[in-house]
Amino acid sequence: MARTSRIPGFYKRPLEERVRLVAEWAGLDDADVTALRESLALAQADKMIENVVGRHALPLGLGLNFIINGREVLVPMSVEEPSVVAAVSNAARIARSGGGFLTGSTEPIMIGQIQVLDVPDPRAAQAALHRAKADILRRVDDIHPSLVRRGGGARDLRVRYLPHTPVGPMLVVHLYLDVRDAMGANLVNTAVEGIAPLVERLTRGRVNLRILSNYTTERRAWAVVRIPVDAFSEKGARGEEVARGIVEANAFAWADPYRAATHNKGIMNGIDAVAIATGNDWRAIEAAAHAWAARDGQYRALTEWYIMGDTLVGKLELPLAVGIVGGATKVHPTARVALKILDVHRAQDLAEIMVAVGLAQNLAALRALASEGIQRGHMRMHARQVAIAAGAVGEEIDIVAARLAEEGNVRESRAREIVEEMRGND
Ligand code: MEV
């Protein structure tokens, strides 16, 4: 049977059955299932950071319905906010009518920076660095022989001159390093620390910082989605009106930083959730995304949406540094299982899925905002949670949630009354 990420009614099934389904779907073994249930052991947590006194758990959900480059994908997402997973799954379902998402990415090239001050002759220093470039790159490769064996290594060296800073002029040396399947922070930091003494000699200056840049402009991923506008027709709303509303919403975020911050936050709801689920550094991803959003001097929407004929086209591109080896990706048991569910074998594949998720998340938000608003959907999800908290189980949950939403009174006390009423009626 062909594998599909379209699993109608998944959310209604009991949790244990959902776990069984994903285990079958992704070929998870007993240890993987245990990892999903128990996550990180205290002893492992104690080795990850300092001063550990416990663990801080988050729910792990599955984004459904994704087709990415023709492949069916289930997306593990870890997030505290209700509605994010439901919304992205809904958008991915709509995107199926256009064949899903197409994605691409650059090679995984990170940038390391070396700050050089007190350079007596900046022009001569730049010339010396250019002359020594091949030698410097060779030294970097000598520092990381196993990275070179895996197909990565030093790619380029460029020099920037910052004439006006609060402490006077400085040179900034950029090292470009292909880090393959790692996020790469450690690889880059070791490399720039390793070549800094040589840079100091060549420039006759004084090196201060040696650190990666989180603005990973050479390591980008993008996703495109094309959806027939008819796919947005529902409850009296014409598909083309909803599609036009989405384009108008995007224009708002392109022109206005106040809206752009919220718009991009919605995109990052999806991207960060996958980053957390897979043990990646979401602060690094956030930093890159927002710097990229301001690349022309004004902070803008990261996405583009336009209508071509009777098709709505959406695009998202951003710098995205994620790894599938090293860091928490392999140490954290749930992150390891998340990568298994995603079935990714290159860091680039993970980055591409994340951009598709970001684009779907944005589509979900704009579609809701440009039609019924987001509160109704939020209220539905919230009502389900309140129903569960009030003790509703199985089929009761949806019935209680629907009553709460209908009455506009989403309180646990009311939910408890409805549950008692229902049970008393049996
Ligand atoms: C909420 O977490 C995210 C949204 O505000 C995003 C947006 O407004 O585009 C719904």
Boltz pocket constraint, residues with backbone or C-beta under 6 A from the ligand:
constraints:
  - pocket:
      binder: B
      contacts: [[A, 81], [A, 262], [A, 263], [A, 264], [A, 265], [A, 266], [A, 267], [A, 269], [A, 362], [A, 365], [A, 366], [A, 369], [A, 374]]
      max_distance: 6.0
